[in-house]
């Protein structure tokens, strides 16, 4: 019985360490991107994508997505530069902080851009500007490249 309890305790500690590592990665980020999609009343994908200044990406897939669990990959310098250019060209920091839907079952996403001292997190529910849709689409395209992700 003590062994079973000890095993559950150890598994709990390992799980907490993984969650803490991903959250601390976001908090220490100097430059990067975050896309998080939350639950809805349908079959919305639920995940969080974090890309830091070194192009290191982590993906935590929760449900309704091909990659369930924790994954990692590294973006090429070109991929990272393309994202940076797109966010800067769209003038990301000038958008509102929140776009709300009148529908209660509308999916919600959070899109963040961190650039040194400048940080912005935008809450997205349709309708929202097409520029933000394109940025979200670019990040989600990375999630869909399932063959490039490696389980952590």
PyMOL commands that set and color helices and strands:
alter all, ss='L'
color gray80, all
select helices_A, chain A and resi 2-28+77-89+92-94+130-144+146-148
alter helices_A, ss='H'
color red, helices_A
select strands_A, chain A and resi 31-37+46-51+56-63+69-74+98-99+109-115+118-124+150-151
alter strands_A, ss='S'
color yellow, strands_A
deselect
rebuild
show_as cartoon
